[in-house]
């Protein structure tokens, strides 16, 4: 995860462990994350990627963040939340679906 906002933190640490306070005239939105021995709930994930005209979509119908790695806080770099995503089989026995489109269209 490259974002440090309520949504990304909820995926990383579990939505039940994240609380927010709305922005006011004296401060912006504030986010609190309570860390403990609780894993986030399993949910679906969709990853969208683009390389020129080519597109890749990866769908994880049932996945769960099961580990958060080391985090580096540095003034000259974005904060990245290194997570391990475990995947579980769906009703068809598949845990990941990959869809590609090379972007090369035909002409009439």
HELIX and SHEET records of a PDB file:
HELIX    1   1 UNK A    6  UNK A   13  1                                   8    
HELIX    2   2 UNK A   15  UNK A   17  5                                   3    
SHEET    1   A 2 UNK A  18  UNK A  21  0                                        
SHEET    2   A 2 UNK A  30  UNK A  33 -1                                        
SHEET    1   B 3 UNK A  43  UNK A  51  0                                        
SHEET    2   B 3 UNK A  54  UNK A  68 -1                                        
SHEET    3   B 3 UNK A  83  UNK A  87 -1                                        
SHEET    1   C 3 UNK A  43  UNK A  51  0                                        
SHEET    2   C 3 UNK A  54  UNK A  68 -1                                        
SHEET    3   C 3 UNK A  97  UNK A 101 -1                                        
END                                                                             
